[in-house]
Amino acid sequence: MKLNNPKNFLLGICTLCLLLASCKSADKNAGKIASDYCDCLRKLDKSMSSETKKIISNAANSTDPTKSIQNDVMAMDEEKQLQIGKEMVGVGEMEDENSEVGSCIKRIEKKYGDAYTMNEEKFLKKLVAELEKDPGCGLTASLLKLGLKMKGKPGFE
């Protein structure tokens, strides 16, 4: 399984952004919300190779995340591409409420379900800043940044 089309992976990222942004009075709780989401993704973070995390981080900091992922993956040998592809599937599990990550995200949604924010993009950027303060939350921060970049792009609404 080669990862030539990162669209499914990126759809999972956009879903995370929408879930994170659906919080009321969330601005006051940004630190706690960020920490809770980071905890949900900690196991995924630990299971990923440094190469996969680097690909995600590069994409999150790129002006063209899709091309960044494609270029990084295509620069690898086929064996490495297969490994990266398998690890990226784990990110897609964020959408699956029956998966460990998906059910954790669902619990957080319920916990902060009555919270909201007046400026979704500003709130998400605040969450990224909170996540970037904690070195153990780098993957979560990168995924959120990536989702922010992809939001509103064709196929990622």
Stockholm file with secondary structure:
# STOCKHOLM 1.0

chainA/1-157         MKLNNPKNFLLGICTLCLLLASCKSADKNAGKIASDYCDCLRKLDKSMSSETKKIISNAANSTDPTKSIQNDVMAMDEEKQLQIGKEMVGVGEMEDENSEVGSCIKRIEKKYGDAYTMNEEKFLKKLVAELEKDPGCGLTASLLKLGLKMKGKPGFE
#=GR chainA/1-157 SS CCCCCTHHHHHHHHHHHHHHHCCBSGGGGHHHHHHHHHHHHHHHHHHSCHHHHHHHHHHHTSSSHHHHHHHHHHTSCHHHHHHHHHHHHHHHGGGCTTSHHHHHHHHHHHHTTTCBCSCHHHHHHHHHHHHHHSGGGHHHHHHHHHHHHHTTSTTCC
#=GC SS_cons         CCCCCTHHHHHHHHHHHHHHHCCBSGGGGHHHHHHHHHHHHHHHHHHSCHHHHHHHHHHHTSSSHHHHHHHHHHTSCHHHHHHHHHHHHHHHGGGCTTSHHHHHHHHHHHHTTTCBCSCHHHHHHHHHHHHHHSGGGHHHHHHHHHHHHHTTSTTCC
//
